[in-house]
């Protein structure tokens, strides 16, 4: 089963995974990033049902135990500190950057030069800051083969290869391309995008954009091959036919579509929030559906495998196998940057996607954008008519914002009650 419009409830990763693994909306329970203690993860559900569980994260810093994403996993590897592969040789650019700052902190030119050299050197030796698909998949297959019990399993793998920087092996670059990119040229492109990453209108010519697109597509082929190898391992173990498989993206990325190379949370255009999603497994029909939200994935998987009696009360999505969505509401805190601790109090950036209609509302800047995403997939032509439709979508965003605020008040009150009960028990009052 696949979906024409699978939409992320929040972007980037630190908002999206509250839905993907936590089954809650991106700003539900609280506006913080990470998996809230008040939410139940899908891994916790399966472990409670007697499954053995494992998670493998390709060194994404937002998906570590620091943010609660190891909860529910019997084995969890984020490759941040235990990376044993030859691919983790790529501290060259980081070390050079630190050297430049220590030596001449005032010299932007030297920092830029060393950064360019470091990235080109990393690319030349095939090194990168994220764990590539090949060792990640090998680790997951090793876990599958080394399981020492007959319990059913829940396995989650987070690939990072389509994420910047794009440094694919030559095997995945197109052979018929007019332009052959060397390792040094790939490093140069890496450095170019690093400089333009957060700019709204990056100054990059069309030839470089085409090369970036080529690298991005190569990384997708690389990820596809890795998933294929994992599924082949399942087939060899004679477990494929009885295994439910879900493939989903947590967000997209802008490849100069609207002038930049970011993936939020400063825009909610389709290239950012429209993601792949498919399910395959026992009882799941081979069909194409219209609309899905990432928040629906945990509930759909749990109901498809162990039934609705295992559902935690915190899951907020629907079962996509038995229900149909009309649209999806997406919310983020506008321009929030947790790495720098910036803009945490900004207003909310929202989108309501009801194909073919899409409304983007920025409560921080008080702006509205209304599109027909079937007639205008690039979201370049603002719609000035269809005012009743626009008002309907805006009303749904209002209702959704009210639901989230009420939900957060309820969650906070329940948490206060639990904490008070725990205090009374500790004091011997109850």
Protein Blocks (a to p, Z undefined) as FASTA:
>chain_A
ZZfbdcdfbdcfklmmmmmmnopafkgoiacecjdfkbccfklmmmmnopacddddehia
klcfknopmgopabacehlmmccbfklmmlmmmmmmmmmmmmmmmlmklmmmmmmmmmmm
mmmnopafbdcfklmmmmmmmmmmmpcbfbdcddddddfklpccddddfklpcfkbfbdc
dfklmmmmmmmmmmmmmpmbdcddfklmmmmmmmmmmmmmmmmmmmmmmmmmmmmnopmm
mpccddddfbdcdehknopacebjfbccfklmmccdddddehiacdddfbdcfklmmmmm
mmmmnopklpcfkbmbdcfklpccfbdcddddehiafknopaklpccdddddddfbdcdd
dfklopacdddfklmmnopaccfbhmlmmmmmmmmmmmmmmmmmmmmmmmmmmmmmmmmm
mmmmmnopZZ
